[in-house]
Amino acid sequence: MPVELFAIALRVIGSLIILAVGIFSAKIITRCFPKSSSWLSQRLGKTIYFSLVLAFSAIAFSRLGYSIPNLHSLLDSPEITLARNFRPNLLLGRANVAIGGGGYVTGVYPHPQQKDLVYIKTDVGGFYRWNPRNETWIPLTDHFNLDEKHYYGGEAIALDPNNPNLVYIAAGDHLWREEPGSLFKSSDRGETWAKLDLDLPMGGNDNKRWAGERLAVSPTNGQIILFGSRRDGLWKSQNAGQSWRQIQDFPGKPERNIGILCIVFDPAQAGVVYANAYGDGVYQSTDFGANWRKLENSPTTVNQMGVGSDRTLYVTSTRSPKVSKYANGTWEDITPKTDDAPFNGLSINPNRPQNVLASIGERPYNRTFQTTDGGKTWKEIKRNLNNTVSWWDGIMLKHPWVAGLAFDPQVPGRVWLTDWYGTWRTDNINAVTVNWTNYVQGHEEVVVFSMISPPRGPLLVSGVADVDGFVHDRGLDQFPSHKFGKSGPEFQGTYGLAYAHNQPSNLVRVGGNQWNNEYSGAISRDSGKSWQKFAAFPPETMPLRVAMSATDPNLFVVTTSEKPPIRTADGGRTWTTVKGLPDGPGGPWNWLQSLAADGADGQTFYYYYNNTVFRSTDGGATFASVSEINGRNMWHVLKTIPGEKGEVWLGLDDRGLHRSTNGGESFRKIETVEWAHLVSFGKPRPGSNTPALYIYGRVTGQGDGIFRSLDKGQTWTRIGDRDRPIGRIPNTLEASWQEYGLVFIGTNGRGIYYGSMH
């Protein structure tokens, strides 16, 4: 009999005994009121009898208060009610867990000559190409490794209008990085990339990432490419990107860190090109960018620009005039009547140049307008949504912060739109009510904070940024049915997850809302089917990581942002400060895994800080140093093994992998591992009792990658795809305790990858 079921049986028996005692006591007391007594006395006796029975029944059922939900979860087993589908024999790096978008798509780009050739760029998840056969997005930049993590920031993209196979990207996520961004060229629609000789600071995840485009290929001479940088001016290539030179005499004086935001060629006049120096104005060149002049009275805070086949220039802006056009040497304010929001999205029908779309931006909602007479009159588009992702709700269905807006040149009436969470499309923009459908299959961009894979229940539970987190109840290849918040409290982000190793249907999560600085957590007693918010939580305290006792699901320890860890022994009703540990790191954007519960001893917890291992043997109330590891390393991952007392493992990046078998009192370095960035344990292979050990790191003689050991680190087998190294900041690794070989890696902007190699 499972330990948890045995415990429930004892509670049920105890409750029945209490109920029997109550009934027996009631009968004894009511004998004091014989039938010969008065009617009032008999009435009083019956009242006392039923009161006592009810009182003892209440006590009995209060004893069952914990056991009934768990009994329900065992009898209504998640193994039966939850989907468990996943692809077998899959190398890590080749597939994502299906979640459904979840990240900012900052532009959409249909090719002007090739039907169904469409690209999108994202702020932290790289670039994608549309697959019209199965209506999914194909990731194009997953070949970048961890050292190239900054290349997943999509700064810009440009298509050669006359060659569907050629595509250029500018890749780099943040200006503050020491590593510069770079330009890349593909001659096979993004299947492979060649790095170009232009490295500059870029900010695909910085201010105005929703605007632009900074990169443009001449429609009349594909050898000429212009790139507007954030800090280093305007650059030009005259040989299809092989070499670049800075245009030193470009007169624009843009705001620093935004720079030259928009570049657009006139499709009807060779050599004519426009560039916006953000904060300064719009400039024009008639000789492919060699010389420039400022257009008088031009808008200064331009977000997007486009030129129609009739040579009219249209722009959207942050400040008034919000929508303008430039024709015959004159600017005209053509802003639709709306609220005081900035305008961002812009598209000109390539077949009808007077037909223009403009959308507000930088707001958590959207209003899109259409004109068919060049801006003399506008009509606001009424919309209806065909939502294909069941957990999308609220703000996600309001088209927040619209970035990309594009007529499809090959399909009349078709328009693409991108926003904070994904990509939408309509096939009839001229309908009275426009139907928009979101197409996000293959686009996976959530930022992952934490994951667990319990031995019973769902294959995976994930905590993520911005969209709370999920019980992956439909398996790994279907979008989850809902977020945590549908069956309990909803948070902006879930930062930590844990379960009780000996009672794995008991889960805990911690998180909160940065926007209002409110934080808490929740407990589930039924493998995540329902959640109960903590009865209390310390105010102005941001939780980070959580570890639940192996044997007592009401006992758990929580690390906090820039404060000491805290603990509860009653499931979140009351809290005390842990003694003996330093303040936690700043959060929530922190992925250090410093805290773990012992795999078998419910009173023991471990903590790592500054080369020191701390241990608690009193349920997390107090910690004391038990060992030190020589050297200094910021990144660390602390892991224990379910069911094994005293087994503690430390991944210390380039200081390798370390093992303790005595509760952290001493450690031995695993000599086969040179670099241990992430570590996890999972179900043993069939016929073995030794847990499978997984690392994201470097094994002597095998190089970098994702590896598995079946003998606790003596020998290793590669289980990751060499060509898809999972480079977008992998921050958490978990292995399944239900399925041997099933492994998950969470990232900072490319969702969750999974592999299933036996």
N, C-alpha and C positions, 0 to 999 in steps of 0.2 A: 504494500500500500504506500503511495507517495506520502512524504512527510507532511505536506500541507493538508492532504485529505485526512490523514490520521489525526492531525491537530483539530480539524473541523469536527470530526466524529466525537472527540473528547468534549468539545464545547457543546455539541448537541446533547450528549448524554448528561452532562452537568446541568444544562438548562432544563431537561426533562425532570431531573431529580428535584431541582428547585421548585418546579411547577407542582410536582407530587407533594412535596412538603407543604406547599401553600394550601393545597386542597385538603390535605389531612388536618392541618392546623385549623382551617376554617370549620371543618366538621366537629372537631373537639370543642371549639368555642361555642358553636351554635347549639350544642347539647345543653348549654346553660339556659336555653329558652325552650322548655318542654311544650308539647302540643297543647297541654292543659292550660297554659298561661294565656293571658289576655291577647286579643287581636293585635294590639299595639306592640306587645313584647315579641310576638311571632314575626311581625313586620320588621321590627328592629333586628331580630336574629337573621332574617334573610338578607337584610341590607348589609350587615356585618359580614355574612358569608360571601356574598358576591364581591364586596369590596376587597376582602382578603384574597380571593381568587384572582381578581383583576390586578391587585398589587403584585402578587407573586408572578403572575403572567408577564407583567411589565418587566420585572427583574429578569425573568428567564429570557425574554426576547431581547432585552438589552445586552445580555450575554451573547446572544446570537447576532448582534448588530454587525460584528466584524465578519463572522463566519458565513452568514447567508450570502453576501455578495461573492465571496470566494467559492462557496459551494456552487453557486450559479455559474461562475466562470469555469469550474471544472466540468460540471454536467453539460453546460452549453459550450463545449470546448472550442476555443478559437481555431484549433486545427481544422475543425469542421466548417465553421462559419466564415473563415477568412480565406481569400484566394491565395494560392501559393505558387502561382505560375512565374517562371523565369526561364531564360534560355540556358541550356546546359553547355558545358565545355566551351566557355567564353573567356577569352583572355581579358584581364583587366585593362581598361582603356578603350575598349571597342563599343561599349554600350553604357548608357545612363539609366538609372532608375527613373521611370517616368513620373514626373511631378507636374510639369506644364508651365513653361515660361518662368515667370517670377522675377525677371530682371529687365532693366531698361534697354529697349531696342531704339537706338538713337538715329536710325535712318533706314530707308528702304529704297532699292535701286533696280527697277526693271530695265533690261537692256532695250535700247530703242529699235533694234532690228530683229532680235531673236525672241520668238514667243516663248513664254514660260521660263525665261532666264532672268531670275530675280535674286538679288543679294540683300542681306540685312547686316548691319553692324550693331554691336552692343557695347556698353560701357566697360564691362568687366569680363565678358564671356567670349570675346573674339568675334569672328565673322562666320556667316552661314550662307548657303545657297539653297534655293528652293528645289525640291524634288517633286515635279508635278504628277508623277505616276502614283505615288502614295500620299501626296500632300503632306510632306514632312520637310523639315529643315536639316540640311547636312552640315555639320560643323567642319570648317575649313582650316582651322588653325590649331588643332589638337596635337600637332607635331612639336610644338614648343615645349621645352622641358622646364624644370623648376628654375634654373638659372635665367630662363627667358620668360619668366612669369609675367613681366610687365608688358609683353607683346599681346596679351589678351585684352588690353585696353584698346578699343577701336577709335582711333583718332579721326581717320578719314578713309574713304574708298572712292575709286574712280574707274569707270569702265571705258574702254576704247569703243566709241560709237560705231566704228566701221569693222571691228574685229571682235566677234563674240567670245573668242577664246582668251582675250587679254583682259586682265584685271589687275589693278594696283591698290595697295593698302598702305596706310600710315598707321603704325602700331606702337603704342606706348601709353601706359595708364595714368601716371602721375608726374607732374612737374618736379615734385620734391625728391624723386628717386635719383640716386647717383647714376644709374644706368640710363642712357638716352633712349628715346624711341627711334624707330627705323622705318624705312620704306622697303616694301617687298613687291615683287612682280610675279605674276603667274601667267603662263601661256596655255594652261589647260583648265581654265575656269575654277582655279583654286585648289586643284588636286595636289599640286606641288608649288613650292615658292622658291624664288631666288632673292636673296638679300641685295638691295641696291646700296650704292655708296653715298647715303645721306643719313646721318645720325644726328638727331636734334632732340632737345627736351620736348616731350609731348604729354598731353593730358586727356586721354580718352575717357577718363573718369573724373575730369575736373570741370570747372565752370564753363557753361555754354557748350557742353558736349552734345546737347540736343539741337544745336544750330549748325550752320555751315552749308556748303561743303568746301573744305580747304584744298582739296586735291582735284585737278581737272585735266582732262586730255582734250586737245584741240579736235573738233569734229571734222576739220578740213585737212589736218596734218597730224597724224597719230604719233609722229616723232616728238611733238612738242607737248610737254607736261609742265604744269605750274603747281607749286605747293606753297601755301601760306602758313608760316609757322606761328607759334605763340610768342616766342621771344626773339627769334633770329631773322625776322624779315621774310622777304619773298624769294623763292628759289625757282630755277628753271632748268629743265632738261631739253636738249634738242636732238637726243638720240634714244628716245623711248626708255629713258630712265637709266641708261648706262653711266652717265656722268651728270653732275649738277653744278650750277654756279649760282651764287647769290646775286640778285639784281640790286646792286649797291645804291643806285639812285632812285629807288622807289620812294616817292615823297610822303607816303602815308605815315602817320604817327599814331598807331593804335594803342589802346590800353594794354599795359604789360600783363602777361599771362593769358590774355585772350588773343591778341595779335591780329593777324590777317585771317578773318573768319570765313569769308565767302569768296569763291572765285567761280565765274561762270563765263563760258564762251558764247558768242552770238552764233547760232547755228546757220544763219543765212548770210553772214558776211565774214569772209576769211580774214583772220587776224584780229578781229574785234573781241576784246575780253574785258570783263569788269572784275574789280576786286574791292572788297570792303575792309578798310582798316577800322576795326571796331572802336567806337568812341570818337572817330575822326570824320569819316565819310566814305563815299563811294568814288572810286577812281576808274578811268577808262584808258585802255590802250588800243591802238589800231594796228600795231605791228607785232602781234603775238607776245606782248609783254615786255618789249625792249624799252619803250618809253610810256610814261603815264601822265595823265592830267586829272585833277580833281573836278568832279561834276559839281557845279555851283548849286547851293541849296539842297544838297543831297541829305537824306537821313543819315544820322550818325550811328545809331545803335541797331544796325541791320542784323537780323538773325538769319534770314535765308533770301536768296535771289534766284531769279529764273528769267530767261529770255525766250520769247515766243518766236514762232517762224515768221512773224511780221516785224521782228526786230525790236519789239517793245520789251523794256526791262521792268520786271515787277520785283518788289521787295516787301518783306515783313520786318517789323521792328519792335523793340522793347518799348521805346517811348514814341510819342506822337511825332509825325504821322505813323500810325501803326501799319497801314498798308498803303503803298505808293506805287506809281508807275512813272517811267521815264520814256518819253517818245518825242521825237523832233526837237530835242534840246530842252525840253521842259518837264519839270516834275509836277505831279498832280497827286493830291491826297485823295485816295479812294477807299478809306477805311469804312467797313460796314458799321452800322449802328449797333453797339454792344456795350458791355461794361468796360471798365478801365483796365482790362487785362492786356498783357503783351500779345502780339501775334507772332507765331513762329512757323507752323506748317504752311507750305506753299507748293502748288503744282500748276503747270500750264498744260492744257491739252495740246499735245504735239500736232494734232490734226485740225484743231479749231483754236487758234491763238487768242481769241476773245473769251474763251472758256477757261476760267481760272478758279482754283480752290484755295482758300486761306483759312487757317485754323488758329484759334488762340492757343497759347502755350504757357508754360511755367505756372500752371494752376492744377489743382486736383480734380478738375472737370474739363469738359471740352465743349466748344461750340465751333462748328465748321460751316463756312459760307461758300456759296457758289455764285459766280457771275457768268453770264453768256454774252455780255456786251462790254467787256473790258473794264468793268468796275463801275459803270454808271448806276447799275442796280445790283443788289445782292439778295439772295434768298438763303435763309438759314436752313440747313439740312436737318430734317426730322429723322430720327433713327430708331431702329429696332434691332435688338441684339440676339444673335443665335450663338449662345455661349456653349462651347464644347468642353469646358473644364468645370466640372460640377462644384469644385471648391472655390472658384472665383466668385467673389461677392463684393458688395459695398463699393468702395472706391475703385476697385479693379474693373468695374463695369461702367465707369464714367469717363473712360479714355483720359486718365490723368497725364499731364505733362506731354501732350502730343509732340512728337519729334518729326517723324517722317510722314509725308503725304505725297502720293505719286499716282498720276494717271498711268495706266498700263498702255504703252504705245501700240500694242498688238491686239488688244481686246477692247473694243468700244464699250464704254460704260463701266469698265473695271477700274477700281481705285484701291490702292493699298494705303494703310495707315498704321503707324507704330506709336506705342506709348510706353509708360513706365513698366508694364508687365508683359507685353507681347506684341503680336502682329495681327492686324485685322484686315479683312478684304470684303468689298462689295462688288457684285457683278452688274449692278445697275445704280449708278450714282444719280441718275435722273428720275428715279422713282419718287412718288409722293412721300412715301416713308422708306428710307433706305435701310435695307437689311445688311448688317455687318456680322461676319462670322470670324471668330478668332482661330487662327492656324498656328498652333504652338508645338505640335508634335515634333520632337527632335531638338527644339530650342529649350535647353535646360540651363538656367542661369542663377538659381538660388545660391545664397551664401550660407554654408552649413556651419552651425555651432557645435552640434553634438549628435551622436547616434547611439542606439543600443540595438542589439539583436538577441532577445531573450530565448531561452530553450523551449519556450511554449508560447503560443499566441502568434502575433504577426511576425513575419520574417524580419521586418525592419520598422523602427520608430525613429523619426528624425526631428531635430530641433533646428530651426533656420531663422535667418534674419527677415524682417519685414512681413512675412506671411506665417508667423507663428511656428507651425510644425505639423507633422502628420503621423498617423498610424497608417502604414501602407497596406490597407485592407484589401486591395484588389491585386495584390501581387506586385511584381517589379516592372512590368511592361504596360500597366494601365495606370492612368492618373488616380491618385487616392480620391475617395468619395468626398472627403471633407477635411477641413483643418481641425486642430485640437478644439478650437473654440465652439464648434457645433455641439459638442458633448461636455462642455465645461467652460471655464474661463478662457477668454482669448487674449493673447499677448501679441504685441508687435513682433517680439522675438523670443524664442525659447533658447536659453543659453546653456542649460545643463539638463541631462537626463540620467536616470539610474534605475535599477531594479534590485530586488532582494534575491540573492543567488539561490537561496533555499525555498523561496516562495515567489517565483518569477512572474506571477500574475499581478504582483504589486509593483507599480511604477511610480516614479516621482519626476516632476519637471519643474524647473525654475526659470523665470524670465520676467518680462515686463514691457513697459512702453517708455521709450526715450522721450517721446514728444511731450509727455506730461510728468515724467519722472516718477511713475508709479510701478512698483515691482512686487512680485509675490511668487507663488508656485501652486502646484496642484498635485493631488494623489489620485491614482487609479487603482482599484482593487480587482479589476476585471480585464487586465491586459490592454488597457487603453480604450475600451469601449465607452467608458464614461469617466469623468474627472470631477473631483471635488476641490475647490479652491481652499488653500490654507485658511484656517480660522483667523489667523493673525500673522503678521510679518513685520519686522522692525522697519519703521518709517525711514525714508531717505537712505535706503540700503539696496544697492544693486547686487543681486546674486550672480555668480558666475558658474561654478561647478557644484555638483551635488554627488554625494556617495551615500548609498543606503546600506544599512546593516545587512549582512548575509542572512540573518535569522529573524530579525525584528523589523518589519516594514514600517513601524512607527518611529524608528530611530534613524536619523540621517544628519549628515554634516554638510554645510554649504559654505563655500568660499565666497567672498564678497569683494567688490571693487574698492580698493584703497581703505579697507577696514578689516578687522580681524574676522576669521571664520566664525560661524554660528552653528548651533545644533538644536535639534528638537528631539524629545523622546516620546512625544505624544501626537505624532503625525501633523505637526504644524500648528498646534493650539498655543503652545508657549515656546519661547526661545531663550537661550542663554549664550553668552559669548564663550567661545573656546579659549582655553588658557594654554599658553606655551607656543603659540604660532604667530608669525609676523602678519602684518596687513597684506591683503591680497593685491594683485596687480590691477592697474586701471582697466576698466571694461567699458562696453561689452566686447570691443573688438580685440579680443585676446583669446588665444587658443592653447595656452599652456595647460597641460593636464597634470596638475600637481597633487590631486587628491584621489585616494582609492580606498575602498573597504576591503578588508581581508576576505578571501574567497570562501572561508568556512567559519571562522570565529566571528560571531556577531558583535562582539565588543571591541574588536580591533580595527583601527583605521591607520592609514599611512599618509604622509605629506612630504613633499620635496621642495626645498627652497635653498638656493645659494650653496650648492654642493652638499647640503645636509639632508639626511633622511630623518624624519620625525615619526614617532609612533604613539598611538593612544591605545591603552588596553582597558579603558573605563568608558567605552561607548562614545568616544570623541570629546569627553568633557575636558581632559587635559592631554597635552602632547609633550613628549620629551625627545631630545636628540638621541638617536641610537647608532648612527654611523655617519661618516663623511666620505665623499668621493673626491679624490684629488683632481685638480684642474678647475677651470671655470667655463661654464656654458650657460647661455640664457635659455635656449630651447630645451624642453624636456617633456617626456611622456612617461607617466607612472602607471603601471598596470599590475593587476593581480589575476589569479586564475580561479574561476568558480570551482568550489569544492575542494580546493587545496589550501590548507592552512600554512601561512608563513611564506608562500611563494610570492616574491615581489620582483618585478622587472622594471628597469629604467632604460628608456631610449634617450640618449644624450647627443643626438645629431652626430657631429664629427668626432665625438668622444666615444661613440660606439654604443653597444648594447651590454647591459649589466644585469646579473641575476643574483638574487638572494634566496636562500632556502630556510633562513632562520628569522623571518620576520623583519628583515632590513638591518640586522645587526652587522652583517658583513656582505660584501658583494664580490662576485667574480665576473671579470670581463669575458664576453663571448668572443673569442679570438677570430672567428670567421667573419665577423661583421666590422666593417670599417666606418660605416655611417648608418645611424639608426634614427631616421626622422619621425617615423610613425611605427607603432607596435600594437599587435593585438593577438588574441588567442581565439580558437574556435573548435568546433566539434572534431574529435579524433577521426582518422580514417577508419573505415570498417575493419573490425578485427583488432583494433588497438585501443588502449586506454590513455595514450599520451595525447594531450591536446595539440592541435595543429598551431604552430607559431608563424605569424606573418609579420613582415616588415616592409616599409617603404624606405629603401636605403641603398647601401653598397655592400656587396659580398666579395670577399677576396677572390680574385680570379674571374669574377663574373660581371663586374662593373655595377653601374647604377640600375635600379629597377625595383620591382615588387616581387618578393620572394616568399616561399613557404618552407618551413622546416618541420619534419615529423619526428625529430629526435632532440628537441629543445636546443637547437642551434648548432649542432655538429655538422650537418649537411643541409644544403639549400637547393631548391628548384625554382626557377623563374616562372612566374604566373602572370606577368604583365606583358603587354604588347610593346616591343622595343620602339615601334614607330609612333606610338601614342603614349607618351610617358606620364600623362596626368600632371601637367606642369602648372596649372593655374592654382597655385598655393594650396596644395593638399594639406588639410589641417586636422583630419580625424580619420582613423582607420578602425573598422570593426569587422569581425568575422562571425558568421552564423554558428549558433550552437544547435541548430535544427538540421542544417544541411551541410555535410562535409564539402569543403572547397568553395563555399559561397562567401564572398568577401565584398566589403563596401569601402569606398574612399570618398569622403566629403571634401569639397573644395570651397575656395573663396571666389565663386562666380561662375563655375561650370557644373553646379549641381552635385549629384552623387553618381559616381561610377560604380558598376558592379561587375564582378567576374565569378566564374563558376567552374574552375578547372579541377578535375579529379586527378 
